[in-house]
Amino acid sequence: MLGQRARLGKLGRGAVSEVRIGLIGAGWMGKAHAVAYRNVPMVFGPEPAVPALEMVADVNPAWAEAAARNLGFTRWTTDWQEVVADPQVDVVDITAPNDVHHDIALAALAAGTPVYCEKPLANPAAETRAMAAAAAAAGVPTLVGFNYLKNPAHPFARELIRAGELGAITLFRGTFDQDLQSDPEFPFTWRHERAVAGSGALGDMGSHALAFAQYLVGDLAEVCGMADTYIRERPLAASGTGQSARAGAGAARRAVENDDVAQFLIRFENGAIGTIGTSRIGTGRKMGLTYEIQGINGALFFTQERMNELNLYRHTDRPGERGYKTLFLAPEYPGYAAFHPIPGNALGYNDQKIIEARELICAIAERRPAEPDFAFGHKITQAIDAVQKSIEERRWVRVDEV
């Protein structure tokens, strides 16, 4: 631990030329992070610092070793505590399941190490509150992996809203539906286990819609929700994990412990109202992550299934010309120009991760907060817990009750 603090002290006094990554979790999301780091200097460069893949950890030794070999990490381990304690690690990056985020992040922050954590920040708001407080006390950058926010369309949308282009915001509608798990034979994974994942579609997918609501409209005041589980048991996985799991023939079945579908009403602190709906059995939807934001003078609509387009309506247009028009991602949108010099060229999911990884590296090198940070992540988990409380007690719940 002393070695870690000493290294960070040196980084704090002088220029940061290299940020060494310690990754915990070698699944498909861990791979996405590693690929993003490697691409940051090639897409954006020159940067104030260059990421270096130092160490990877996973409880599965075969996965950890393969990640080190295939992705270019210098070393690997099966013990996350070795990553946190290693003096050569400048950032602890957490892509492990939700239930371990809290312990890993607190250990890293106690050592004065910046932390990059996949969403949701943790399962209960009591844990995320502690994580946000620890981050504030440590005074180091933290980042939560709401990578969809890093699509250049959304900072541009926020600029329009803040500039008053839409007028006072009146309504937010958000969705996130996918049909990947609509097949009853899709296997039971950690995402279906309450002790590990917390809520189901609400926390896993609804958190992304909540992130848009928080990022674009502002703090939530109160919520009222409902949820249900429609596929009540699933076969145990024979191979893979998470979204890539596969069931074996004749596998034993296990009861699903959290929600397949959730819907809730919202009242924002600024007076706007809204709804969010999410389903992991949303038949016909592959990436049905959307938002519509209506204001007195205009509106925005976005769908991740057409992630390179933002639809804008201005009520101030001439009456015969009023209607949504399609805006294509362009160099004027934050982060886009590094990929393409002309408008209309498509970015993809992993490009969002590259922008996200760059945000972390630059925040560390420039000694500034990253966005979205642990305080933002806590607000999302607090809202999720408020929705769950509303569902259990069948009433409106203020977010600050949680």
Buried (B, 14 or more C-beta within 10 A) or exposed (E): EEEBEEBBEEBEEEEBEEBBBBBBBBBEBBBBBBBBBBBBBEBBEEBBBBBBBBBBBBBEEEBBBBBBEEBBBEBBBEEBEBBBBBBBBBBBBBBBBBBBBBBBBBBBBEBBBBBBBBBBBBBBBEBBBBBBBBBBEBEBBBBBBBBBBBBBBBBBBBEBBEEEBBBEBBBBBBBBBBBEBBEEEBBBBBBBBBEBBBBBBBBBBBBBBBBBBBBBBBBBBBBBBBBEBEBEEBBBBEEBBBBEBBBEEEBEBBEBBBBBBBBBBBBBEEEBBBBBBBBBBBEEBEBBBBBBBBBEBBBBBBBBEEBBBBBBBBBEEEEEEEEBEEBBBBBEBBBBBBBBEEBEEEBEEBBBBBBBBBBBBBBBBEEEBBBBBBBBBBBBBBBBBBBBBBBEEEEBBBBEEB
